[in-house]
């Protein structure tokens, strides 16, 4: 039951046990409403073999549909309930909407009344066909919108999943690249520091042990190489202002040799690695 509308079965069930009636229901009659007149279609008398409410509802519904199946238009029927008297004490009206076709029992005569009847029959058929088409269109549109909505939800979910996967891959690549760069920078810095400490090793060991573990020439060369690697040419030239001339001569020759070897090494590395300076890159990465 929707919106307070009672079905035929519900009305029959209530009419059979109506507490406001003095006597129990004795019979029910189905009539066809033709204007204000009532044409009896079928009657059921209640006796010792009671029928189920659903069975009675199907019976009267079927009798009404069968009676008007070839009558055009919307037909009204009324179910009458009698309680031991000859007059009905309860009524239930319902309609049967016949699906109109261009045939049936209607036979219009060749006069104005027949033309009016035929026009009414045709109009009823056209209106019913229009209603059926509209209902089919609404149903098709609703199913299409529901399908599109489901597809959109699915596509949005797939897009979000794909975005999440790409985002995770990109973050992992960035993290791996950054960790690799930091590792290379640490290794370059460590290598530079080891090279610097190793350059001090010969002279330092000779000084600590008080004897010439490494040849003096090797210790001096390591010391010169350390000075050259930590000072530029301008800073080395400033040393000439404070170092006596007798000492600056040998030192200048050693510095010149070390600087020349350093330039040759840089040129060889530049040819091997292109225009980039591996030594400068290593120092820059360490910073």
FENKAFEN-V33352 format. One record per residue. N is the residue number from 1. PHI is phi in whole degrees, 0 to 359 (NA if undefined). D_FIRST is the distance of its C-alpha to the first C-alpha in Angstrom with 2 decimals. Layout:
N&PHI&D_FIRST / N&PHI&D_FIRST
//
This chain:
1&NA&0.00 / 2&241&3.80 / 3&59&6.80 / 4&82&6.42 / 5&280&5.71 / 6&266&5.70 / 7&279&6.57 / 8&298&10.26 / 9&295&10.42 / 10&295&8.61 / 11&296&10.98 / 12&299&13.85 / 13&298&13.60 / 14&289&13.77 / 15&294&16.48 / 16&291&18.58 / 17&236&19.05 / 18&296&19.10 / 19&286&21.76 / 20&276&22.94 / 21&264&24.40 / 22&286&27.97 / 23&240&27.75 / 24&288&25.33 / 25&296&23.59 / 26&254&26.29 / 27&196&24.81 / 28&228&22.11 / 29&234&23.24 / 30&264&21.76 / 31&234&23.61 / 32&261&24.03 / 33&272&24.43 / 34&242&27.73 / 35&68&28.34 / 36&266&28.54 / 37&274&29.48 / 38&241&27.38 / 39&251&28.35 / 40&292&27.47 / 41&250&26.11 / 42&199&25.48 / 43&230&25.62 / 44&239&24.78 / 45&258&26.87 / 46&269&26.07 / 47&221&29.08 / 48&279&30.24 / 49&242&28.10 / 50&293&24.44 / 51&254&21.82 / 52&290&18.69 / 53&299&15.35 / 54&295&14.43 / 55&295&17.94 / 56&295&17.69 / 57&297&14.53 / 58&296&16.39 / 59&297&19.52 / 60&293&18.49 / 61&297&16.65 / 62&294&19.83 / 63&298&22.14 / 64&293&20.66 / 65&295&20.88 / 66&295&24.34 / 67&297&25.59 / 68&255&24.90 / 69&296&25.47 / 70&247&28.83 / 71&261&28.16 / 72&290&27.89 / 73&90&25.32 / 74&269&21.92 / 75&249&21.86 / 76&257&20.18 / 77&231&19.55 / 78&222&19.05 / 79&257&18.42 / 80&258&20.87 / 81&246&21.12 / 82&247&24.70 / 83&234&26.00 / 84&77&29.63 / 85&234&30.61 / 86&270&31.17 / 87&248&28.86 / 88&291&25.07 / 89&248&23.57 / 90&209&19.89 / 91&226&18.43 / 92&220&15.24 / 93&264&15.87 / 94&213&14.43 / 95&239&16.38 / 96&239&17.82 / 97&265&19.19 / 98&282&22.33 / 99&287&23.83 / 100&285&27.11 / 101&233&30.40 / 102&273&33.91 / 103&201&34.45 / 104&126&33.15 / 105&281&34.32 / 106&292&34.94 / 107&231&38.70 / 108&272&39.92 / 109&276&43.42 / 110&280&46.10 / 111&210&45.75 / 112&298&43.96 / 113&294&41.00 / 114&296&40.63 / 115&296&40.88 / 116&295&38.13 / 117&297&35.86 / 118&295&36.67 / 119&298&36.09 / 120&295&32.66 / 121&295&31.81 / 122&294&33.20 / 123&298&31.43 / 124&299&28.04 / 125&296&28.89 / 126&294&30.09 / 127&295&27.06 / 128&296&24.66 / 129&297&27.02 / 130&296&27.10 / 131&297&23.33 / 132&297&23.38 / 133&296&26.29 / 134&296&24.71 / 135&297&21.57 / 136&296&24.02 / 137&296&26.18 / 138&298&23.47 / 139&297&22.39 / 140&296&26.10 / 141&296&26.87 / 142&297&24.16 / 143&293&25.43 / 144&295&28.99 / 145&296&28.47 / 146&296&26.90 / 147&295&29.88 / 148&296&32.37 / 149&297&30.95 / 150&297&31.31 / 151&295&34.80 / 152&296&35.82 / 153&298&34.83 / 154&295&36.78 / 155&295&39.77 / 156&296&39.93 / 157&295&39.96 / 158&295&42.69 / 159&296&44.66 / 160&297&44.54 / 161&296&45.66 / 162&295&48.49 / 163&298&49.57 / 164&295&49.74 / 165&296&51.85 / 166&298&54.22 / 167&298&54.50 / 168&295&55.50 / 169&296&58.03 / 170&296&59.58 / 171&298&59.91 / 172&295&61.55 / 173&297&63.97 / 174&296&64.91 / 175&296&65.43 / 176&297&67.52 / 177&295&69.61 / 178&293&70.26 / 179&296&71.23 / 180&294&73.53 / 181&297&75.22 / 182&295&75.73 / 183&296&77.15 / 184&296&79.57 / 185&295&80.64 / 186&296&81.32 / 187&294&83.28 / 188&296&85.32 / 189&294&86.09 / 190&296&87.05 / 191&296&89.26 / 192&295&90.99 / 193&293&91.57 / 194&297&92.95 / 195&298&95.24 / 196&293&96.49 / 197&292&97.18 / 198&294&98.82 / 199&292&101.07 / 200&278&102.33 / 201&301&102.87 / 202&302&106.42 / 203&294&108.01 / 204&294&106.02 / 205&295&107.03 / 206&300&110.66 / 207&289&110.62 / 208&294&108.94 / 209&279&111.09 / 210&72&114.29 / 211&212&115.27 / 212&272&114.60 / 213&288&111.76 / 214&261&110.73 / 215&306&113.52 / 216&301&114.14 / 217&297&113.54 / 218&294&110.04 / 219&297&109.29 / 220&295&110.68 / 221&298&108.70 / 222&298&105.46 / 223&295&106.27 / 224&297&107.01 / 225&300&103.82 / 226&294&101.82 / 227&297&103.45 / 228&295&102.87 / 229&288&99.21 / 230&255&98.56 / 231&236&100.67 / 232&271&100.76 / 233&294&104.03 / 234&296&104.49 / 235&294&104.24 / 236&294&106.74 / 237&294&109.17 / 238&293&109.05 / 239&297&110.42 / 240&296&113.67 / 241&285&114.28 / 242&247&114.48 / 243&273&115.72 / 244&302&119.51 / 245&297&120.76 / 246&292&122.38 / 247&266&119.02 / 248&292&116.87 / 249&301&118.62 / 250&296&117.55 / 251&295&114.12 / 252&299&113.59 / 253&296&114.51 / 254&294&112.06 / 255&298&109.34 / 256&298&110.02 / 257&296&109.78 / 258&294&106.54 / 259&295&105.03 / 260&295&106.11 / 261&297&104.56 / 262&294&101.36 / 263&294&101.23 / 264&298&101.94 / 265&296&99.14 / 266&295&96.74 / 267&296&97.75 / 268&295&97.27 / 269&294&93.82 / 270&295&92.95 / 271&291&93.98 / 272&286&92.08 / 273&249&88.82 / 274&91&89.06 / 275&276&89.47 / 276&282&87.72 / 277&258&89.85 / 278&302&88.60 / 279&293&90.64 / 280&293&89.25 / 281&294&85.72 / 282&295&86.20 / 283&293&87.54 / 284&296&84.78 / 285&294&82.05 / 286&291&83.62 / 287&294&83.42
//
